[in-house]
Amino acid sequence: MYYSRPKSKDHSTKKHRSIFPPVQPFSSFEIDMTFLKPILNCLMQKVPIRYPLLLKLLFGFSLVVCEEKDYNQLPVNTKMPEWTVSDWLNSPPLTLQQLQGQVILVRWWTGPTCPYCINSSAALNEFHESYQKEGLQVLGFYHHKSRLPFDLKSVKDHVEKLGFQFPVAVDHNWGTLNEWWLKDDRRKWTSVSFLLDRNGLLRYIHPGGQYVKGDGEYEELKAKIEILLKEEFP
């Protein structure tokens, strides 16, 4: 059905009232957006009720963005404090000071239920075998995550199963892991890898998960190792 507009006696003098806000002159890219406020207020009230899944997805995305932003603020090119690990396997106790002059790759790993640790073990063994003579020292720091009580014999068994020939130590109570990496931020991965240059400066961090021969993360870590091995130590 169509509705006709009431006729006016004098079309030349009477003005019609518009339902739209008045158009205001604007310079380049300056527009009055105040008329959108009621719409935005309505959306803020309706979205949490009608679209809870969308709200959860947006919240999850914000966590990822914040996490990536945090990675960009890591203390690269700074000297790391001495680690506080113990119960060394495959080696007498080592200190960061003792290893100065070598490139150091530290990988935190845990028990047999960690697929990322298992999948990355082949790469760690390869790096150890390929670059040890060139000055790379691979270290594995075990951090206990199982609900079962800590048992050093079980750690030894895991080391043998994974084929680790490089030094391994236990990071009790996650002391060094917290100081170097987590800092009470439990959202981060714990299977992190730190790469230090011959001066003991942190040069690269793999933030956790796995690196397997053939994937991009493996290639990036390998390239970083080779770069640091070529640098001269004073």
Order of alpha helices (4+ residues) and beta strands (2+ residues): alpha-alpha-beta-beta-alpha-beta-alpha-beta-beta-beta-alpha
